[in-house]
Amino acid sequence: IDGRLAGAVAMAFPFSKEPIAGIRPIEEMVRPAAPAARLSPRASITPWSSDLTQGFPETGAAASRLAEIATPVWFSGFTSAAIEHFAPRLRALGLEPRQGVASGSGTPRAPGAKPPALEPGSMISVQLMTGDMAVGADGTVTHIDGRRIFGFGHRFLAIGETELPFARAEVLTLLPSLSTSFKISAARELLGVITEDRNTAIAGELGRAARLVPLTISVRGGAAGAPSSYRMEMVNDRFLTPLLLQVATFSAIDATERVVGAATFALRGRIEFEGGAPPVRLDNLYSGEANVPAQASLGAAVPLAYAMQSGFDALRLKSIALEIDSFAGRKQMEIDQVWTPRREVRPGEKTELRITLLGERGAELTRKLEWTVPAGLPPGPVYFTVADGLSTNIAEYRHLLSSPPKSAAQVVALLNELRGNAKAYVRVWRADPSFLAGGEDLPAPPPSVAMVLGRAQAGAGGQAPGRGSKLAEFEIAGDGAVISGSRTIQVEVKD
C-alpha cells in the first residue's frame, strides 16, 4: 500500500461471493520467534495409539467467520483411495489435500541456466516427500530479507522449529471454486529450507539444503512374481515423518493389492538411526474384512512416531525400509476357551493349561503348556491371562503414561519387545502390585523395597501401582494367523 508492505492475505470467508480477505500484518510475520523449548523425553503418543495427528493443533472453518486459508497439499503418485482416506484428518489440520500433477522435486536446472529470481509474490512449494510418491505444500512468498524469506501469512502446521526443503513453484493455472479458488502449480528448483513453522507465518533460509530420509517400500502379492517397489525421500521431522510414512504405506498397498474384502498383510521392516543406535525392527501380521491396509500402515508408522517424539537426540532418523507380503483371504483365530484340570496346586507342583483357538470355517487349534509353581510361593490366587498381542502390550506397558522411558536405548528396547499379532501370550500373575525402578519393571519386590518404591512413586505425583505382579509369561503360536481375544482363569495356591 503506497509502496509499503502491509502483510499477506491470510484469512477468508468460506463460500464468499466477494473478494474479502483478512491480512496478516507483516510485523507479526517477521517478529523473531521465541526460543524453542526443548522437547521433554515424553512421547505424545503411546506404542498403541491410533491417531498420529493428535500432536498437531487443529483448525476449523465456519461460513460465518473469517478462517485461515487452507494450505493446498499436492499428493503425486498416491492413489485416490489413499488421499480420500486421510483427507478428513488433513482438513482438520488446516490442509487441503489434492491430487498432484507431477512428482519428484521438479525439473532439473539446465547447466549454466539461472532460475527466475524469487521475489515477494512468488510461489514456493514445501517439499515433504520426493520420488515415486511426492508431497508438496504450496504458498506465497511475502517478504525476502537477504537470505531469509517469510511466507504464507498463516501457519502451515504450527510445528515450530523444523527443517523442510522448499522449491520454486510455477503456477500452471488458476482454478475457480465456489468454496475457495486455488492455483495449480508444479515444483521446480530446490532453493532452500523452511526452518520455522509458526502460527503467523513460515520462515526459511535460501541456499541451504535439508537432509532427507530414504524410504523404500516393497509390496509382494501371494501369487505374484517380482514385488512392486517404491523409492522416496522424505523430511526428517518428528511429527510429519510418521504421518508421511503412514500415507505412503497405505498408498503402496492400495496401488498393488486389492483393499476391499478379506485380506492379510505381513509387514516387516527396519527403522535405522544415526550414531550407532540399534534399529527398530518391524515384524507383524494384519488381517480382517475391512480397513486392513489402514491397520498395516498404522502399524508401520506408530513405532516411528513413538521413537521420534520421545525427545532423545540419539534417535535421529537415518533410513526406513519396509517389505509387505499380501495374502488373499482372512487369517484370524480367536481365543475361545482356557481351562486347567486342577484348580488347586501347591508350591513345587506342575499345573497344566489348555487353550483353544477358533479360526475360519470352524477350524480349531488346541495348545497345552505346563507351569511349575515356584517353591515358597505364598498361598493365594494365581491368575492365568491368555490374550492377544495388543491387550498384553497395554497391560505390560500402561505405566508409560506416567513414567516414560529414561533413555534412547530403553525406547528402542521397548519397541523391539512389543508383542506381535500372530501369537497369543499367557501371563501368569498375582494381584500383588509391581513397581518401576530406573524405568524397568520390578515385579514382586521384598516388602521393605515395595514400601520405599511405593512412597517414591506417590511422592513424584504418580499413582499407586494398579497392575499385578507377573510371575511368568509364555507364547502360543497361531499357525500363521492373527490372534485376538482375552481370557482369564484362576488357580488357588495352597500350603
Rosetta blueprint (number, residue, H / E / L):
1 I L
2 D L
3 G L
4 R L
5 L L
6 A L
7 G E
8 A E
9 V E
10 A E
11 M E
12 A E
13 F L
14 P L
15 F L
16 S L
17 K L
18 E L
19 P L
20 I L
21 A E
22 G E
23 I E
24 R E
25 P E
26 I H
27 E H
28 E H
29 M H
30 V H
31 R L
32 P L
33 A L
34 A L
35 P L
36 A L
37 A L
38 R L
39 L L
40 S L
41 P L
42 R L
43 A L
44 S L
45 I L
46 T L
47 P L
48 W L
49 S L
50 S L
51 D L
52 L L
53 T L
54 Q L
55 G L
56 F L
57 P L
58 E L
59 T L
60 G L
61 A L
62 A L
63 A L
64 S L
65 R L
66 L L
67 A E
68 E E
69 I L
70 A L
71 T E
72 P E
73 V E
74 W E
75 F E
76 S E
77 G L
78 F L
79 T L
80 S H
81 A H
82 A H
83 I H
84 E H
85 H H
86 F H
87 A H
88 P H
89 R H
90 L H
91 R H
92 A H
93 L L
94 G L
95 L E
96 E E
97 P E
98 R E
99 Q E
100 G L
101 V L
102 A L
103 S L
104 G L
105 S L
106 G L
107 T L
108 P L
109 R L
110 A L
111 P L
112 G L
113 A L
114 K L
115 P L
116 P L
117 A L
118 L L
119 E L
120 P L
121 G L
122 S L
123 M E
124 I E
125 S E
126 V E
127 Q E
128 L E
129 M E
130 T E
131 G E
132 D L
133 M L
134 A E
135 V E
136 G E
137 A E
138 D E
139 G E
140 T E
141 V E
142 T E
143 H E
144 I E
145 D E
146 G L
147 R L
148 R E
149 I E
150 F E
151 G E
152 F L
153 G L
154 H L
155 R L
156 F L
157 L L
158 A L
159 I L
160 G E
161 E E
162 T E
163 E E
164 L E
165 P E
166 F E
167 A E
168 R E
169 A E
170 E E
171 V E
172 L E
173 T E
174 L E
175 L E
176 P L
177 S L
178 L L
179 S L
180 T L
181 S L
182 F E
183 K E
184 I E
185 S E
186 A E
187 A E
188 R E
189 E E
190 L E
191 L E
192 G E
193 V E
194 I E
195 T E
196 E E
197 D E
198 R L
199 N L
200 T L
201 A L
202 I E
203 A E
204 G E
205 E E
206 L E
207 G L
208 R L
209 A L
210 A L
211 R L
212 L L
213 V E
214 P E
215 L E
216 T E
217 I E
218 S E
219 V E
220 R E
221 G L
222 G L
223 A L
224 A L
225 G L
226 A L
227 P L
228 S E
229 S E
230 Y E
231 R E
232 M E
233 E E
234 M E
235 V L
236 N L
237 D L
238 R L
239 F L
240 L H
241 T H
242 P H
243 L H
244 L H
245 L H
246 Q H
247 V H
248 A H
249 T H
250 F H
251 S H
252 A H
253 I H
254 D H
255 A H
256 T H
257 E L
258 R L
259 V L
260 V L
261 G L
262 A L
263 A E
264 T E
265 F E
266 A E
267 L E
268 R E
269 G E
270 R E
271 I E
272 E E
273 F E
274 E L
275 G L
276 G L
277 A L
278 P L
279 P L
280 V E
281 R E
282 L E
283 D E
284 N E
285 L E
286 Y E
287 S E
288 G E
289 E L
290 A L
291 N L
292 V H
293 P H
294 A H
295 Q H
296 A H
297 S H
298 L H
299 G H
300 A H
301 A H
302 V H
303 P H
304 L H
305 A H
306 Y H
307 A H
308 M H
309 Q L
310 S L
311 G L
312 F L
313 D L
314 A L
315 L L
316 R L
317 L E
318 K E
319 S E
320 I E
321 A E
322 L E
323 E E
324 I E
325 D E
326 S E
327 F E
328 A E
329 G L
330 R L
331 K L
332 Q E
333 M E
334 E E
335 I E
336 D E
337 Q E
338 V E
339 W E
340 T L
341 P L
342 R L
343 R L
344 E E
345 V E
346 R L
347 P L
348 G L
349 E L
350 K E
351 T E
352 E E
353 L E
354 R E
355 I E
356 T E
357 L E
358 L E
359 G L
360 E H
361 R H
362 G H
363 A L
364 E E
365 L E
366 T E
367 R E
368 K E
369 L E
370 E E
371 W E
372 T E
373 V L
374 P L
375 A L
376 G L
377 L L
378 P L
379 P L
380 G E
381 P E
382 V E
383 Y E
384 F E
385 T E
386 V E
387 A E
388 D L
389 G H
390 L H
391 S H
392 T H
393 N H
394 I H
395 A H
396 E H
397 Y H
398 R H
399 H H
400 L H
401 L H
402 S L
403 S L
404 P L
405 P L
406 K L
407 S L
408 A H
409 A H
410 Q H
411 V H
412 V H
413 A H
414 L H
415 L H
416 N H
417 E H
418 L L
419 R L
420 G L
421 N L
422 A L
423 K E
424 A E
425 Y E
426 V E
427 R E
428 V E
429 W E
430 R E
431 A E
432 D E
433 P E
434 S L
435 F E
436 L E
437 A E
438 G L
439 G L
440 E E
441 D E
442 L E
443 P L
444 A L
445 P L
446 P L
447 P H
448 S H
449 V H
450 A H
451 M H
452 V H
453 L H
454 G H
455 R H
456 A H
457 Q H
458 A H
459 G H
460 A L
461 G L
462 G L
463 Q L
464 A L
465 P L
466 G L
467 R L
468 G E
469 S E
470 K E
471 L E
472 A E
473 E E
474 F E
475 E E
476 I E
477 A E
478 G L
479 D L
480 G L
481 A L
482 V E
483 I E
484 S E
485 G L
486 S E
487 R E
488 T E
489 I E
490 Q E
491 V E
492 E E
493 V E
494 K L
495 D L
